[in-house]
Amino acid sequence: MKNFKSYYLFILMLLPLLGACSKDEIIFDSELPRFETRPGYQLIEAIVPQETSANDEIYIIGHFNGGMDAVGDPRWQLQKAPDTDVKWGVYLNPDDFVEGKSLADGYTFYNVQQGEERGIGDVAVRHTDAPAIGGRLNVLIYFWEDYFRKPVNPDEVQHDGYTIYVVDNSGYDDLALYAWGDAEIFGGWPGITPTGSIQIDGINYKYFDTGAANEGLNVNLIFNNNGGGKQLADYNVTLDQDYYLELTPDGAVPFDPSAVVTHDGYTVYVYDETGWDELYLYMWGTVNDLNGAWPGMPVTGTQTINGVTYKYFDLGAANCDAGLEEHIILNNGNGKQVDDVVVFTLDRDVYVQLKASGAQEIDPATFQPSGSETPEPEPEPEPAKEYKHYIKAYPDKAELIEK
């Protein structure tokens, strides 16, 4: 269970004291006015969660301004107080309200970077209190939606039976999973929404626990947009293991977590045909010895791209935006090298085919390793020679001649 912020607990602890002290009213610093009121406007000052960044974009949304359609309209955007990070304000002109609606019809707050306002227990929040015209109102925002969506430690999650892990690129706003076959293990259509979200080895998944009582059953999985009329083709599984799937608009396909590589900055990929026991990358140019003195940096790892396995060198995120122009020298650290394979500015990935005799930059979309090229077609056989037949006549015989 999530831990509530300490200062909210502190407020709750003080409530009995506040009830006992009727003569002295305690006002917290976050409740102090930070904006001047304006005639004709309703001023709302929001006390925001401590995770709020000064660069976040926050809007008030409700029936009075079209809900999410108000996002992007500066009339409804909150501004941070100049002297504190916890107080944000917005001036509302009732003349801008639509369809005769008012704040009493319900409103909430939306953070473009962190999602909609949420209450304790991850519940939706709708405010109805409104300041007087020319007055102000303090509103407390407990959480943003992202607070409850942060990936949890996989070691802390207790699963019920085998699990379907999903990399969700379906494009569905609201994902659900229905299963049929030996049983409707998730109930009737459209099934269940994800059990939770989790990050494993840097990969974000939505996951569905299938239930220990269903182990061994054979079912067809149908991912859908929670009954909204869209669904992917059936995917058949037997519940005797965990499954990792990627969802695309075209369907569900197996997903190999080990094939996902997270790189640190830009990368040099090398298809190595040298036969050397070791491979190093040295750089000189704008900065000499950029990623280490001679012989340079060792191979970071290997990765298969378009069926070709490369050794790769991650150049470091700190070097991405420096505009450095570097020469690359690939070597074995023991006297063998290929000088200046390529000179490039560190603003892109580079792919190189390396042989002991030299190296060249390649395009990974079209590159085929030596020995895997498409074989030359067999030459067409020469057409049969045509002969013309002639008859040579003699007084006493005729002779056939072919030319």
VEXLUMBA-333317 format. One record per residue (C-alpha): x, y, z; residue number from 1. Coordinates in steps of 0.25 Angstrom, whole numbers, plus 5000, padded with zeros to 4 digits. Example, Ala and Ser with C-alpha at 12.3 -4.5 7.8 and 13.67 -1.06 7.14 Angstrom:
<atoms>
5049,4982,5031,1
5055,4996,5029,2
</atoms>
This chain:
<atoms>
5000,5000,5000,1
5005,5014,4997,2
5010,5023,5008,3
5003,5036,5009,4
5012,5049,5010,5
5017,5052,5023,6
5011,5066,5024,7
4997,5061,5021,8
4999,5051,5033,9
5004,5063,5041,10
4991,5070,5038,11
4983,5058,5041,12
4990,5057,5055,13
4987,5071,5058,14
4972,5070,5056,15
4969,5066,5070,16
4977,5078,5075,17
4970,5087,5066,18
4957,5083,5071,19
4962,5085,5085,20
4967,5099,5083,21
4955,5107,5079,22
4961,5121,5082,23
4974,5119,5074,24
4973,5116,5059,25
4985,5110,5053,26
4988,5114,5038,27
4999,5106,5031,28
5008,5113,5022,29
5003,5106,5009,30
4989,5112,5012,31
4994,5126,5012,32
4989,5135,5000,33
4999,5136,4989,34
4991,5143,4979,35
4983,5156,4979,36
4968,5155,4976,37
4963,5162,4964,38
4949,5169,4962,39
4940,5160,4954,40
4948,5148,4955,41
4948,5135,4964,42
4962,5132,4969,43
4965,5117,4972,44
4978,5115,4979,45
4982,5100,4979,46
4992,5093,4988,47
4999,5083,4980,48
5006,5070,4983,49
5020,5071,4986,50
5024,5063,4973,51
5019,5074,4965,52
5030,5080,4956,53
5031,5095,4954,54
5031,5092,4939,55
5018,5084,4940,56
5005,5089,4932,57
4993,5089,4941,58
4979,5092,4936,59
4965,5093,4943,60
4955,5084,4936,61
4940,5082,4937,62
4926,5084,4931,63
4928,5099,4932,64
4939,5099,4921,65
4938,5086,4913,66
4946,5077,4922,67
4958,5072,4914,68
4956,5081,4903,69
4961,5092,4912,70
4975,5087,4912,71
4984,5096,4905,72
4975,5108,4907,73
4983,5118,4915,74
4969,5123,4921,75
4969,5110,4929,76
4984,5108,4932,77
4989,5110,4947,78
5001,5118,4949,79
5011,5115,4960,80
5013,5125,4971,81
5026,5133,4970,82
5030,5130,4985,83
5026,5116,4987,84
5026,5103,4979,85
5013,5097,4986,86
5003,5108,4983,87
4997,5110,4969,88
4986,5119,4964,89
4976,5122,4953,90
4967,5133,4951,91
4953,5129,4945,92
4944,5139,4938,93
4930,5134,4939,94
4927,5140,4926,95
4935,5129,4919,96
4927,5118,4925,97
4919,5110,4915,98
4905,5105,4914,99
4901,5112,4927,100
4910,5103,4935,101
4917,5107,4948,102
4928,5101,4957,103
4916,5095,4965,104
4915,5085,4954,105
4928,5079,4957,106
4942,5081,4954,107
4956,5075,4956,108
4971,5078,4952,109
4979,5071,4941,110
4994,5071,4940,111
4999,5069,4926,112
5012,5062,4931,113
5006,5054,4943,114
4991,5052,4940,115
4978,5055,4946,116
4976,5059,4961,117
4974,5047,4970,118
4969,5045,4984,119
4973,5036,4995,120
4972,5021,4991,121
4974,5025,4976,122
4959,5030,4974,123
4955,5041,4965,124
4952,5055,4970,125
4941,5065,4967,126
4941,5078,4974,127
4928,5086,4975,128
4932,5098,4985,129
4934,5111,4978,130
4939,5125,4982,131
4931,5137,4982,132
4932,5147,4970,133
4945,5155,4974,134
4948,5145,4985,135
4958,5133,4986,136
4957,5118,4990,137
4968,5109,4995,138
4967,5095,4989,139
4976,5083,4993,140
4981,5073,4983,141
4985,5060,4989,142
4992,5053,4978,143
4994,5052,4963,144
4990,5040,4955,145
5005,5036,4953,146
5007,5034,4968,147
4999,5021,4967,148
5004,5017,4954,149
5019,5016,4957,150
5025,5003,4954,151
5027,4994,4967,152
5038,4985,4971,153
5035,4972,4964,154
5041,4965,4976,155
5030,4971,4984,156
5018,4966,4975,157
5011,4953,4979,158
5004,4947,4967,159
4992,4939,4966,160
4995,4927,4957,161
5003,4929,4944,162
5004,4943,4938,163
5002,4950,4924,164
5012,4961,4923,165
5008,4971,4912,166
5016,4982,4905,167
5004,4990,4901,168
5005,4997,4887,169
4991,4994,4884,170
4987,5008,4884,171
4975,5005,4892,172
4972,5015,4903,173
4966,5005,4912,174
4971,4991,4911,175
4964,4978,4915,176
4966,4963,4914,177
4955,4953,4911,178
4958,4938,4911,179
4950,4926,4906,180
4953,4911,4903,181
4953,4902,4915,182
4947,4913,4923,183
4944,4928,4923,184
4954,4930,4933,185
4952,4945,4934,186
4937,4944,4934,187
4928,4949,4923,188
4932,4959,4912,189
4940,4968,4911,190
4948,4962,4923,191
4957,4968,4932,192
4966,4981,4932,193
4980,4979,4936,194
4984,4974,4950,195
4995,4984,4950,196
5007,4990,4944,197
5021,4986,4946,198
5035,4989,4942,199
5045,4978,4940,200
5059,4980,4935,201
5055,4994,4930,202
5043,4989,4922,203
5029,4994,4926,204
5018,4984,4925,205
5003,4983,4928,206
5000,4969,4934,207
4988,4960,4936,208
4989,4949,4947,209
4981,4937,4942,210
4978,4930,4955,211
4984,4918,4962,212
4971,4911,4960,213
4972,4912,4945,214
4986,4906,4944,215
4987,4896,4932,216
4975,4901,4925,217
4976,4904,4910,218
4969,4917,4906,219
4969,4927,4895,220
4972,4942,4899,221
4965,4953,4893,222
4971,4967,4896,223
4960,4978,4894,224
4958,4993,4897,225
4949,4989,4909,226
4936,4986,4901,227
4938,4998,4893,228
4936,4991,4879,229
4951,4988,4876,230
4958,4975,4879,231
4971,4967,4874,232
4971,4953,4868,233
4971,4941,4878,234
4984,4937,4884,235
4984,4923,4889,236
4992,4919,4902,237
4992,4907,4912,238
4994,4913,4926,239
5006,4905,4930,240
5016,4917,4929,241
5017,4932,4929,242
5015,4938,4916,243
5021,4951,4910,244
5014,4958,4899,245
5014,4971,4891,246
5001,4977,4886,247
5001,4984,4873,248
4989,4989,4865,249
4991,4976,4856,250
4990,4966,4868,251
4998,4960,4879,252
5011,4954,4877,253
5022,4947,4886,254
5031,4957,4893,255
5046,4954,4896,256
5050,4962,4908,257
5065,4958,4906,258
5064,4965,4892,259
5062,4978,4897,260
5074,4987,4899,261
5075,5000,4906,262
5086,5009,4901,263
5094,5020,4908,264
5095,5031,4898,265
5098,5029,4884,266
5104,5015,4879,267
5114,5010,4870,268
5110,4996,4864,269
5121,4987,4858,270
5119,4975,4850,271
5133,4969,4853,272
5139,4960,4843,273
5153,4961,4847,274
5155,4949,4856,275
5162,4957,4866,276
5161,4952,4881,277
5158,4965,4886,278
5152,4978,4881,279
5153,4992,4886,280
5148,5006,4881,281
5158,5018,4882,282
5153,5032,4879,283
5161,5045,4876,284
5157,5058,4870,285
5150,5070,4878,286
5153,5062,4890,287
5164,5052,4890,288
5163,5039,4899,289
5148,5042,4900,290
5144,5029,4905,291
5157,5024,4910,292
5172,5025,4907,293
5178,5015,4897,294
5173,5005,4893,295
5160,5011,4897,296
5147,5005,4902,297
5144,4990,4901,298
5131,4985,4895,299
5118,4989,4903,300
5110,4977,4898,301
5104,4970,4886,302
5091,4972,4879,303
5083,4966,4868,304
5077,4976,4858,305
5070,4971,4845,306
5076,4957,4847,307
5090,4962,4848,308
5098,4961,4861,309
5106,4973,4864,310
5116,4977,4875,311
5113,4991,4880,312
5120,5002,4888,313
5111,5012,4896,314
5117,5026,4895,315
5110,5032,4908,316
5098,5041,4909,317
5107,5052,4914,318
5114,5053,4901,319
5101,5054,4893,320
5099,5069,4892,321
5113,5073,4892,322
5115,5074,4877,323
5128,5066,4878,324
5134,5062,4864,325
5142,5049,4866,326
5151,5039,4859,327
5149,5025,4862,328
5160,5015,4862,329
5156,5000,4864,330
5167,4991,4869,331
5170,4978,4877,332
5178,4985,4888,333
5190,4977,4883,334
5196,4983,4871,335
5185,4982,4861,336
5176,4993,4857,337
5168,5000,4846,338
5170,5014,4846,339
5159,5025,4845,340
5148,5016,4841,341
5139,5028,4840,342
5139,5043,4845,343
5125,5047,4850,344
5118,5057,4860,345
5113,5050,4872,346
5098,5052,4868,347
5094,5039,4863,348
5097,5024,4863,349
5107,5018,4854,350
5108,5004,4848,351
5121,4999,4843,352
5126,4986,4835,353
5139,4983,4840,354
5150,4974,4834,355
5164,4972,4837,356
5167,4979,4823,357
5158,4991,4826,358
5145,4996,4830,359
5133,5004,4824,360
5120,5010,4829,361
5108,5002,4826,362
5093,5004,4826,363
5086,4993,4835,364
5074,4993,4827,365
5080,4987,4815,366
5093,4981,4820,367
5096,4966,4818,368
5108,4960,4824,369
5118,4953,4816,370
5114,4939,4812,371
5099,4943,4813,372
5098,4951,4801,373
5087,4947,4791,374
5094,4937,4781,375
5096,4941,4767,376
5085,4935,4758,377
5090,4923,4749,378
5093,4928,4735,379
5082,4925,4725,380
5086,4914,4716,381
5090,4918,4702,382
5079,4915,4692,383
5081,4903,4683,384
5088,4906,4671,385
5079,4907,4659,386
5083,4900,4646,387
5079,4903,4632,388
5077,4891,4623,389
5082,4891,4609,390
5081,4881,4598,391
5093,4879,4589,392
5088,4872,4576,393
5097,4863,4567,394
5093,4857,4554,395
5093,4843,4561,396
5090,4847,4576,397
5085,4858,4586,398
5093,4861,4599,399
5088,4868,4612,400
5096,4880,4617,401
5095,4886,4630,402
5100,4900,4633,403
</atoms>
